[in-house]
Amino acid sequence: MTEPALSRLLSVMAALRDPLTGCPWDRAQDFASIAPYTVEEAYEVADAIMKNDPSALRDELGDLLFQVVYHARLAEERGWFDFDSVARGITDKMIRRHPHVFAEASSRNASTQIAAWEADKSRERAARAETGVLDGIATTLPALLRAHKLASRAARVGFDWPDAAAVLDKLDEEITELRAELPGADPDRIEDELGDLFFVMVNLARKLGRTGEAALTRANAKFERRFRGVEQALAAQGRTPEQAGLDEMERLWRAVKAAE
């Protein structure tokens, strides 16, 4: 973004927050009330990327940038920091974490660069008095993503399964434990065992070089695509899913799957 365009955006934000002439809705907002919109905009950026829609991606990136500007403006009003300090901070961090690009370590390879990145992050956590291995992982992350980060962090200090086969063995164990809870159907126990099952699945994905979040997103898209195919097949007969039985919908589902 050119400097005039960014300056204009910052000016628009300042005008919206003006105590006398600004927008009443924007003036009433604070960090907590804006945070859900920030998360939503990040997801909409990801959605535009998945849809391979450049126009939507441009618009959603603009919406996400506005959220950054919004939070920076709120902080500036409190005397904490401003947008320039946010930009300077991330610029300095990227330069510091990429000495093979910006400094003398031009021969550093990918593996040593990852080590340098993690060492720098460790120093930052220590500066924030985060001394535990799992400190600094946001509790507001989606559960699958947070599980991946927790397990990855623990794996760096050797607390990990040796390979994917060992995780599959653990998965069998967790399924057995879940089955054992089904007769009693205690909601808390069922939820506890389901959580264990999800956590192991996330680790299986991790050991296979994937993420649970990405795998489930892909599965969601596949399910949606195939179920819409079932709906379309029924609509061609002038019928709805509510009017079809499970056996018929299952037959149509298999037909859609075979067509793929």
Residue pairs with C-beta under 8 A, 6 or more apart in sequence:
1 65
9 65
9 66
9 69
10 69
10 73
10 83
13 66
13 69
13 70
13 73
14 73
15 21
15 22
16 22
16 23
16 26
16 27
17 26
17 27
17 73
17 74
17 77
18 27
19 27
29 70
29 74
30 74
31 71
31 74
34 67
34 70
34 71
34 74
37 67
38 64
38 67
38 70
38 71
39 140
41 60
41 63
41 64
41 66
41 67
42 64
44 60
44 63
44 64
45 57
45 60
45 61
45 63
45 64
47 56
47 60
48 56
48 57
48 59
48 60
49 57
50 217
50 221
68 83
68 86
69 83
72 81
72 82
72 83
72 86
73 83
75 81
75 82
76 82
76 83
95 102
95 103
96 120
97 116
97 117
97 120
98 113
99 105
99 108
99 116
100 106
100 107
100 108
100 113
105 116
108 116
118 156
125 131
125 135
125 136
128 136
130 136
133 153
133 154
133 156
133 157
134 150
134 153
134 154
137 146
137 149
137 150
137 153
138 146
139 146
141 149
142 213
143 198
144 198
144 202
144 211
144 212
144 213
144 216
145 211
145 212
145 213
147 198
147 199
147 202
147 203
147 212
148 202
148 205
148 206
148 211
148 212
148 213
151 160
151 199
151 202
151 203
151 206
152 206
154 160
155 206
161 167
161 170
161 203
161 207
163 207
164 204
164 207
164 208
167 200
167 203
167 204
167 207
168 204
170 200
170 203
171 197
171 200
171 201
171 204
174 193
174 196
174 197
174 200
175 197
177 193
177 196
178 190
178 193
178 194
178 196
178 197
181 189
181 190
181 193
182 190
198 212
201 212
202 211
202 212
205 211
205 212
205 214
205 215
206 212
226 253
226 256
226 257
226 260
227 253
229 252
229 253
229 256
229 259
230 241
230 249
230 252
230 253
230 256
231 240
231 241
233 252
233 255
233 256
234 240
234 241
234 243
234 244
234 249
234 252
241 249
244 252
